[in-house]
Amino acid sequence: LKGTWYGSLSGSSDRRLKKNIEDLGDKIISAIGKVDLKQFIFDYPEKSKNNGKIELGAIAQDVISAMISEDVNPDDYGIVSKYQEPSGESYFGLNYTEFLVARNAYLEKRLDELEERIARLEAIILQQ
């Protein structure tokens, strides 16, 4: 996995700056839906902006495992990156903007499925 670790809540979204625009694939949506969200305290205080407080998020290695389990190559997406500290130690980072876009797509899909199921059950009840 290659990439630069950084955080951003905004970015270029102009259609003219993009190519190969497609709907999110079922495999990536399913993969991100499998990732359990966690709460944690960073073991290294210098990594945290919250001064040892509990943080919320996902674990990059869990995201990688979920993607691989759905036959999705993590290197094809910008969700997980690997960065290197000046000390030479390397760590994984998570692009939460991309992660949460896929997670939202998963939740929308689940909601649609549940609404369809409710409609089918209501139809059965009304027929009785």
C-alpha distance (Angstrom), angle and dihedral (degrees) to the residues before:
residue distance angle dihedral
L1 . . .
K2 3.74 . .
G3 3.76 131.7 .
T4 3.72 147.6 96.1
W5 3.76 120.2 -82.8
Y6 3.78 114.4 -130.5
G7 3.77 140.1 137.6
S8 3.76 127.8 -124.2
L9 3.77 138.6 158.0
S10 3.77 94.0 -168.9
G11 3.75 136.1 38.6
S12 3.76 144.1 151.9
S13 3.76 109.9 -53.3
D14 3.79 102.1 164.1
R15 3.82 112.1 134.8
R16 3.81 89.5 -135.3
L17 3.80 89.9 64.7
K18 3.82 94.6 54.8
K19 3.78 137.8 72.4
N20 3.82 135.8 -173.4
I21 3.82 91.0 32.6
E22 3.82 110.4 -173.1
D23 3.79 139.2 155.9
L24 3.79 114.7 -92.2
G25 3.78 111.0 -85.2
D26 3.79 121.9 -115.8
K27 3.80 91.7 -121.3
I28 3.81 96.1 57.5
I29 3.80 91.0 43.4
S30 3.81 90.6 51.2
A31 3.80 92.7 45.1
I32 3.79 94.5 53.1
G33 3.80 89.9 44.4
K34 3.81 88.8 60.3
V35 3.80 93.9 58.3
D36 3.79 113.6 104.8
L37 3.77 113.7 -138.8
K38 3.79 115.5 -130.3
Q39 3.76 143.3 -166.1
F40 3.79 118.2 -137.4
I41 3.75 147.4 152.2
F42 3.78 117.1 -123.4
D43 3.80 111.4 -111.3
Y44 3.78 88.9 -145.5
P45 3.83 110.9 55.3
E46 3.81 91.7 -156.7
K47 3.84 88.4 65.2
S48 3.78 92.3 57.1
K49 3.76 129.1 75.7
N50 3.81 88.9 -168.0
N51 3.81 98.6 71.0
G52 3.79 97.2 -122.7
K53 3.80 96.1 -40.1
I54 3.80 122.8 137.3
E55 3.79 112.3 -84.2
L56 3.80 129.8 -162.2
G57 3.77 127.6 -137.4
A58 3.75 147.6 85.5
I59 3.78 132.7 -65.4
A60 3.80 113.4 -113.2
Q61 3.82 92.9 -140.7
D62 3.84 89.3 53.9
V63 3.81 89.5 52.6
I64 3.81 90.6 50.5
S65 3.82 91.6 49.2
A66 3.81 92.3 48.5
M67 3.80 91.7 49.4
I68 3.80 92.4 49.4
S69 3.83 90.6 47.8
E70 3.82 88.5 58.6
D71 3.81 92.4 46.4
V72 3.81 91.8 -107.6
N73 3.79 117.5 141.7
P74 3.83 107.9 -132.3
D75 3.81 89.6 -151.8
D76 3.82 89.5 63.9
Y77 3.82 91.5 64.2
G78 3.77 135.0 54.9
I79 3.79 94.9 -133.9
V80 3.80 98.8 99.7
S81 3.78 124.4 34.9
K82 3.75 135.2 176.8
Y83 3.76 120.2 -136.2
Q84 3.76 133.3 -176.8
E85 3.78 126.8 -133.3
P86 3.80 119.7 -138.8
S87 3.82 85.9 -107.9
G88 3.81 88.7 64.7
E89 3.80 94.0 -110.1
S90 3.80 112.7 130.4
Y91 3.81 128.2 -148.8
F92 3.77 138.3 -179.7
G93 3.78 121.4 -111.1
L94 3.78 130.0 -162.9
N95 3.80 124.5 -138.9
Y96 3.80 97.7 -142.4
T97 3.80 93.4 -170.8
E98 3.81 91.0 62.6
F99 3.80 93.4 36.4
L100 3.80 92.1 53.4
V101 3.81 93.3 46.2
A102 3.81 88.9 56.8
R103 3.82 91.8 41.6
N104 3.80 90.0 52.2
A105 3.81 89.8 50.8
Y106 3.81 88.7 52.1
L107 3.81 91.8 50.9
E108 3.82 91.7 47.4
K109 3.81 89.9 51.2
R110 3.83 91.8 48.9
L111 3.81 90.7 48.1
D112 3.81 91.0 51.5
E113 3.82 90.4 49.2
L114 3.80 92.3 49.5
E115 3.81 92.7 46.8
E116 3.82 89.6 52.1
R117 3.80 90.3 48.9
I118 3.80 91.8 50.0
A119 3.81 90.7 49.4
R120 3.82 90.8 51.6
L121 3.81 91.7 48.4
E122 3.81 91.9 47.3
A123 3.80 89.5 51.5
I124 3.80 90.4 52.3
I125 3.81 92.0 48.7
L126 3.80 92.6 48.2
Q127 3.83 90.8 52.0
Q128 3.80 91.8 59.3
